[in-house]
Amino acid sequence: MSDKKVAEITHYFGHLGVAVFKVIDDLKIGDKVKIKGYTTDFEQEIKEIQLDHKPLEKAKKGQEVGVKVDDHVREGDEVLLA
């Protein structure tokens, strides 16, 4: 496990189960990540990334993208490569 931080959660849309990731390091479909925060701690595979409602294969540093998440997340939670 690398525990390299690749993004931070800036927003969560609970009714959609989608989080906004502020990308710090490239993130792509198929990556396994760990989302960790004060009360958050789970792992998942990245299955879908969107930018302006359009699907992406890869998110680049500096982008803010929407990612479907498997559980509730909070602003400030860290996204680490698992």
C-alpha distances in whole Angstrom, upper triangle without the diagonal:
4,6,9,12,13,16,18,20,24,26,26,28,28,31,29,26,25,23,24,20,21,19,18,16,17,16,17,18,16,12,10,10,10,13,14,17,20,21,18,15,14,12,13,14,16,20,22,22,26,28,31,31,30,27,25,23,21,21,21,21,24,24,25,24,24,21,22,20,20,21,23,21,23,24,21,18,15,13,9,8,5
4,5,9,11,14,16,19,22,25,25,28,28,31,29,26,24,22,22,19,19,17,15,13,14,14,16,18,16,12,11,10,10,13,14,17,20,21,18,16,15,13,15,15,16,20,22,21,25,26,30,30,29,27,24,22,19,19,19,18,21,22,23,22,23,21,22,20,21,22,23,21,22,22,20,17,14,12,8,6,6
4,6,9,11,13,16,19,22,22,25,26,29,27,23,22,19,20,16,17,15,13,12,14,14,16,18,16,13,11,9,8,10,10,13,16,18,15,13,13,11,14,15,16,19,21,20,23,25,28,29,28,26,23,22,19,18,18,17,19,20,20,20,21,19,20,18,19,19,20,18,19,19,16,13,10,9,5,5,6
4,6,9,12,15,18,21,22,25,26,29,27,24,22,19,18,15,14,12,10,9,11,11,14,17,16,12,12,9,10,11,12,14,18,19,17,15,15,14,15,15,15,19,20,19,22,23,26,27,26,24,21,20,17,16,15,14,16,18,18,18,20,18,20,19,20,20,21,18,19,19,16,14,10,8,5,5,8
4,6,8,11,14,17,18,22,23,26,24,21,19,16,15,12,11,9,7,8,10,10,14,16,16,13,12,9,9,10,10,12,16,17,15,14,14,13,15,15,15,18,19,17,20,20,23,24,24,22,20,19,16,14,14,12,13,15,15,16,17,16,18,17,19,19,19,16,16,15,12,11,7,6,4,6,10
4,7,10,13,16,17,20,22,25,22,20,17,14,13,9,9,6,5,5,7,7,11,13,14,11,11,9,10,10,12,14,18,19,16,15,15,14,14,14,12,16,16,14,16,17,20,21,21,19,16,15,12,10,10,9,11,11,12,12,14,13,16,15,18,18,19,16,16,15,13,11,8,6,6,7,10
4,7,9,12,14,17,19,22,20,17,14,11,9,6,5,4,5,7,9,8,12,14,15,12,13,10,10,9,11,12,16,17,15,15,15,14,14,14,12,16,15,13,14,15,18,19,19,18,16,16,13,10,10,9,9,10,9,10,12,11,14,13,16,16,16,13,13,11,10,9,6,5,7,9,13
4,6,9,11,15,17,20,18,16,13,10,8,5,5,7,8,10,12,12,15,17,18,15,15,12,11,9,10,10,13,15,13,14,14,15,15,16,14,17,17,14,16,16,18,19,20,19,18,19,16,13,13,11,11,11,9,11,12,12,14,13,16,15,14,11,10,8,6,6,5,6,9,12,15
4,6,7,11,13,16,15,13,10,7,6,5,6,9,11,13,15,14,16,17,19,16,16,13,12,9,10,10,13,13,11,13,14,14,15,16,14,17,15,14,14,15,17,18,19,19,18,19,17,14,15,14,13,12,9,10,10,10,12,11,14,13,11,8,7,5,5,5,6,7,11,14,16
4,7,10,13,16,15,14,11,8,6,6,6,10,12,15,17,16,18,20,21,20,19,16,16,13,13,12,15,16,14,16,17,18,18,19,17,19,17,15,15,14,15,17,19,19,19,20,18,15,16,15,13,12,8,10,10,12,14,13,16,15,13,10,8,5,6,8,10,11,15,18,20
4,7,10,12,12,11,9,6,5,8,9,13,15,18,19,17,19,20,22,20,20,17,17,13,14,13,15,16,14,17,17,18,18,19,17,18,16,15,14,14,15,15,18,18,19,21,19,17,18,17,15,14,10,10,9,11,12,12,15,14,11,9,7,5,8,10,12,13,17,19,21
4,6,9,9,7,6,4,6,9,12,15,18,20,20,18,20,19,21,20,19,17,16,13,14,13,15,14,13,15,15,17,16,18,16,17,15,14,14,15,16,15,18,18,19,21,20,18,20,20,18,16,12,11,9,10,10,9,12,10,8,7,6,7,10,10,13,13,17,20,21
4,6,6,6,5,6,8,12,15,17,21,23,22,20,21,20,22,21,21,19,19,16,17,17,18,17,15,18,18,19,17,19,17,17,15,14,14,15,15,14,17,18,19,21,21,19,22,22,20,18,14,13,10,10,10,10,12,11,9,9,10,11,14,14,16,16,20,22,23
4,5,5,7,8,11,14,17,20,23,25,25,22,23,21,23,22,21,19,19,16,17,17,18,16,14,17,16,18,17,19,18,18,16,17,16,18,18,17,20,20,22,23,23,22,24,25,24,21,17,16,12,12,10,10,11,9,7,9,10,12,15,15,17,17,21,23,24
4,6,8,11,13,17,20,22,26,27,27,24,24,22,24,24,23,22,21,19,21,20,21,19,18,20,19,20,19,20,19,18,17,17,17,19,18,16,19,20,22,24,24,23,26,27,26,23,19,17,14,13,11,12,13,12,10,12,14,15,19,18,21,21,24,26,26
4,5,9,11,15,18,20,23,25,24,21,21,19,21,21,21,20,20,17,20,20,22,20,18,20,18,19,17,17,16,15,13,14,13,15,15,13,16,16,18,20,21,20,23,24,23,20,17,14,11,10,8,9,11,11,11,12,14,15,19,18,20,19,22,23,24
4,7,10,13,16,18,21,23,22,19,19,17,18,18,18,16,16,14,16,17,19,17,14,16,14,15,13,14,13,13,12,13,13,16,17,15,17,16,18,19,20,19,22,23,22,19,16,14,10,9,6,6,7,7,7,9,12,14,16,15,17,16,19,20,21
4,7,9,13,15,18,19,19,16,16,15,17,17,17,15,15,13,16,16,19,18,15,16,15,15,13,14,12,12,10,10,10,12,13,12,14,13,15,17,17,15,18,19,19,16,12,10,6,5,4,6,9,9,9,9,11,12,15,14,15,14,17,18,20
4,6,10,12,15,17,17,14,15,15,17,16,16,13,14,11,13,14,16,16,13,15,14,14,13,14,12,13,11,10,10,12,13,13,15,15,15,17,16,14,16,17,16,13,10,8,6,5,6,7,10,10,9,7,8,9,11,10,12,11,14,16,18
4,7,9,13,15,15,13,15,15,17,16,17,14,15,12,15,15,18,18,15,17,17,16,15,16,13,14,12,10,9,10,11,12,14,14,14,16,14,12,14,14,12,10,6,5,5,6,9,10,13,13,12,10,10,9,11,11,12,11,15,16,19
4,6,9,11,11,10,12,14,16,14,14,12,13,11,13,14,17,18,15,16,16,15,14,14,12,14,12,9,10,10,13,14,15,14,13,15,12,9,11,11,10,8,5,5,6,7,10,11,14,14,14,11,11,10,10,10,9,8,11,13,16
4,7,9,11,11,13,16,18,16,17,14,15,13,15,15,18,19,17,18,18,18,17,17,15,17,15,12,12,11,14,16,16,16,15,16,13,10,10,8,7,6,4,7,9,10,14,14,18,18,17,14,13,11,10,11,10,9,12,14,17
4,6,7,7,11,14,16,13,15,13,14,13,15,16,20,21,18,19,18,17,17,16,13,16,14,11,12,12,15,16,16,16,13,14,10,7,7,5,5,5,6,8,10,11,15,15,18,19,19,16,16,14,13,12,10,9,11,12,16
4,7,9,12,16,17,15,16,13,15,14,15,17,20,22,19,19,19,18,18,18,16,19,18,15,16,15,18,20,20,19,16,16,13,10,8,5,6,8,10,11,14,15,18,18,21,21,21,18,17,15,13,13,10,9,10,12,15
4,6,10,14,15,12,14,12,14,15,16,18,22,24,21,20,20,18,17,16,14,17,17,14,16,16,19,21,20,18,15,14,11,8,7,5,8,10,12,12,15,15,18,18,21,22,22,19,20,18,16,15,12,10,10,10,14
4,7,10,12,10,13,12,15,16,18,20,24,25,22,21,20,18,17,15,12,15,14,12,14,14,18,19,17,15,12,11,7,6,5,6,9,9,12,11,14,14,17,18,20,22,23,20,21,20,18,17,14,12,11,10,14
4,7,9,7,10,9,12,13,16,19,23,23,20,19,17,15,13,11,9,11,11,9,12,13,17,17,16,13,10,9,6,5,7,8,11,10,11,10,12,11,14,14,17,19,20,18,19,19,18,16,13,10,10,9,12
4,6,6,9,10,14,15,19,21,25,25,22,20,18,15,13,10,7,9,9,8,11,13,16,16,14,11,8,6,4,6,9,11,14,12,13,11,12,11,13,14,17,19,21,19,21,21,21,19,16,13,13,11,13
4,6,9,11,14,16,19,22,26,25,22,20,18,14,11,8,5,6,6,7,11,13,17,16,14,10,8,6,6,9,12,15,17,15,15,12,12,10,11,13,15,18,20,19,22,22,22,20,18,14,14,12,14
4,6,9,13,15,19,22,26,25,21,19,16,12,10,6,5,6,9,10,14,17,20,19,17,14,12,9,10,12,15,17,20,18,18,15,15,12,13,13,14,17,20,20,22,23,23,20,18,14,14,11,11
4,6,10,12,16,19,23,23,19,17,14,11,8,6,5,8,10,11,15,17,21,20,19,15,13,11,10,11,13,15,18,17,17,15,15,12,13,13,14,17,19,18,20,21,20,17,15,11,10,7,8
4,7,10,13,17,20,20,16,14,11,7,6,4,6,9,12,13,17,19,23,22,21,18,16,14,13,14,16,17,20,19,18,16,16,13,13,12,12,15,17,16,19,20,19,16,14,10,9,6,5
4,6,10,13,17,16,13,11,8,6,6,6,7,11,13,13,17,19,22,22,21,19,17,16,14,14,16,16,18,17,17,15,15,12,12,10,11,13,15,13,16,17,15,12,10,6,5,4,5
4,6,10,13,13,10,7,6,4,7,9,10,14,16,16,19,21,24,24,24,22,20,19,17,17,18,18,20,19,18,17,16,13,14,11,11,11,13,11,14,15,14,10,8,6,5,6,5
4,7,10,10,7,6,6,6,8,11,11,15,16,15,18,20,23,22,23,21,20,20,18,17,18,18,19,18,16,15,14,12,12,9,10,9,10,8,10,11,10,7,6,5,6,9,9
4,7,8,5,5,7,9,11,14,15,18,19,19,21,23,25,25,26,25,24,23,21,20,21,19,20,20,18,18,17,15,16,12,13,11,11,9,9,11,9,6,5,7,8,11,11
4,6,5,6,10,12,15,18,18,21,22,21,23,24,26,26,28,27,26,26,24,22,22,21,21,21,19,19,18,17,17,14,15,12,11,8,8,9,7,4,6,9,11,14,15
4,6,8,12,15,18,21,21,24,25,24,26,27,29,29,31,30,29,29,27,25,26,24,24,24,22,22,21,20,20,17,17,14,12,10,9,10,9,8,10,13,14,18,18
4,7,10,14,16,20,21,23,24,24,26,27,29,29,30,29,29,29,28,26,27,26,26,25,23,22,21,19,19,15,15,11,10,9,9,11,11,9,11,14,15,18,18
4,7,10,12,16,17,19,20,20,22,24,26,26,27,26,26,26,24,23,24,23,23,23,20,20,18,16,15,12,11,9,8,6,8,11,10,7,9,11,12,15,15
4,7,10,14,16,18,20,20,23,25,27,27,28,26,25,25,23,22,24,23,24,23,21,20,19,16,16,12,11,9,10,9,11,14,13,9,10,10,11,13,12
4,7,11,13,15,17,18,21,24,26,25,26,24,23,22,21,21,23,23,24,23,21,19,18,15,14,10,9,8,10,10,13,15,15,11,11,10,10,12,10
4,7,10,12,15,16,19,22,25,24,24,22,21,20,19,19,21,21,23,22,20,18,17,14,13,10,9,9,12,12,15,17,16,13,12,9,9,9,7
4,7,9,11,13,17,20,23,21,21,18,18,17,16,17,19,20,22,20,19,16,15,11,10,8,7,9,12,12,16,18,18,14,13,10,11,10,9
4,6,9,11,15,18,21,20,19,16,15,13,13,14,17,19,21,19,18,15,14,10,10,9,9,12,15,15,18,20,20,16,15,12,11,10,9
4,6,7,11,14,17,16,16,12,11,10,10,11,14,16,18,16,15,12,11,7,8,8,10,13,15,15,17,18,19,16,15,11,12,10,11
4,7,10,14,17,15,14,11,10,9,11,12,16,18,20,17,16,13,11,8,7,9,10,14,16,16,19,21,21,19,18,15,16,14,15
4,7,10,13,11,10,7,8,8,10,11,14,17,18,15,14,10,8,6,6,9,12,15,16,16,19,19,21,19,18,15,17,16,17
4,7,10,9,8,6,5,7,7,7,11,14,14,11,10,7,6,5,7,10,13,16,17,16,18,18,19,18,17,14,16,15,17
4,6,5,5,4,6,9,9,9,12,14,14,10,9,6,5,7,9,12,16,18,18,17,19,18,20,19,19,16,19,19,21
4,5,5,7,7,10,10,8,11,13,12,8,7,5,6,9,12,15,19,21,20,19,20,18,20,20,19,17,20,20,23
4,6,8,10,14,14,12,14,16,14,11,9,8,8,12,14,17,21,22,22,21,21,20,21,22,22,21,23,24,26
4,7,9,13,14,13,16,18,17,13,12,9,8,11,12,16,19,21,21,20,21,20,23,22,23,21,24,24,26
4,7,10,12,12,15,17,17,13,13,10,10,12,13,17,20,22,23,22,23,23,24,24,24,21,24,23,26
4,7,9,10,13,17,17,13,13,10,9,10,12,15,18,21,22,21,23,23,24,23,22,20,21,21,23
4,5,7,10,13,14,11,12,9,10,10,13,16,19,21,22,21,23,22,23,22,21,18,19,18,21
4,7,10,14,16,13,14,11,12,12,14,16,19,22,23,22,24,24,24,23,21,17,18,16,19
4,7,10,12,10,12,10,12,11,14,16,19,22,23,21,23,22,22,20,18,15,16,14,17
4,7,9,7,8,7,10,10,14,15,19,21,21,19,20,19,19,18,16,13,14,14,17
4,6,6,9,9,13,13,17,19,22,23,24,21,22,20,19,19,16,14,15,15,18
4,6,9,10,14,15,19,20,23,24,24,21,21,18,17,17,15,13,14,14,18
4,7,10,13,15,19,20,23,24,23,20,19,17,16,17,15,14,16,17,21
4,6,10,12,16,17,21,22,22,19,18,16,16,17,15,14,16,17,21
4,7,10,13,15,19,19,18,16,15,13,14,14,14,13,16,17,20
4,6,10,12,16,17,17,15,15,14,15,15,14,13,16,16,19
4,7,9,13,14,14,13,14,13,15,14,15,13,16,17,19
4,6,10,12,12,11,13,14,15,14,14,11,14,15,16
4,7,9,10,11,14,15,17,15,15,13,16,16,17
4,6,7,8,11,13,15,12,13,11,14,15,15
4,7,9,13,16,17,14,15,13,15,16,15
4,6,10,13,15,12,14,13,15,17,16
4,7,10,13,11,13,13,16,18,18
4,7,9,7,10,10,14,16,17
4,6,6,9,11,15,18,19
4,6,9,11,15,18,20
4,6,9,13,16,18
4,7,10,13,15
4,6,10,12
4,7,9
4,6
4
